[in-house]
Amino acid sequence: MRIILAVKMKGSFISRRDKMNSTTSSPLHFTPQEKRILDYLHQHPQAIANHSAEQLAQLTWTSAATLNRLGRKLGYKGFADFKLNAVADLKNRCLDCDSFLENFAVPEMTPEAFSQTLRNTIDQQNSRLLQACAENFRLSLDALRQTNNIDIYATGNNLPYAHIAARKLSTTGKTVQTFHYVEDDHINNITADNLSIILSRTGNNPLCLYAADLLLQMNQTVIAITGSHPSPLSLRCPLVLPFWYKSTPHPLARLIEADSLNYLFNALWFGLIQKMP
């Protein structure tokens, strides 16, 4: 008998078609990587329509092979078949920021309760994003602990966040400087243990890309912090940390962009002070 099973992953249902008897079906068990993919697709409905298997693997810090295995586990021939069948359902789950916020605005809710509910939701989304890149975060933190000199490159609207991050990170005893372009005098005197953070929302800023190319050619440790992944910057740098960006297909992305960036720098700062004597 042909039936439809629904797999629930944190509120998201993905249909699975398979030929089996309903009396012999058993619950599906997912690996941590597969759960990460399902959770990401629930949070980013357009991702499955807008990205290839390789791109989606990068976005979820998994692999194309894992995507194909997940597709087969859900009863499809692979990722391509899963994409064709799931895209319409996933797209329908995408809410814009305004309609998302309306879910909180019940008549009996006080302004204080609304603010706290929204704060909790934002913190949860920031935490999920950080968990999705846990390995890169750990490696970045290890690299930061091993250096005494940190340079932060940023341009335009990113500069204020770079200055705030520099002031905070400098409280850990590190020497932290901010730049909006590569300065020859500084580059010529850079030390081997220097670490550079390049901040770019789009991951496509020419000055940031030039800085990344030059520093990587010098075998410097470079951490890319970007709101766009994959992007030219994220593909260049071995260490990439993401934050919510307004163009990200998530209902709260436009609202929490700045908060997400501060959350990431605060997490790095907190990780550093945990190792201080």
Summary of the structure (lengths in Angstrom):
residues: 277
radius of gyration: 21.2
end to end distance: 65.0
largest distance: 73.5
contacts: 845
relative contact order: 0.11
helix: 52%
strand: 15%
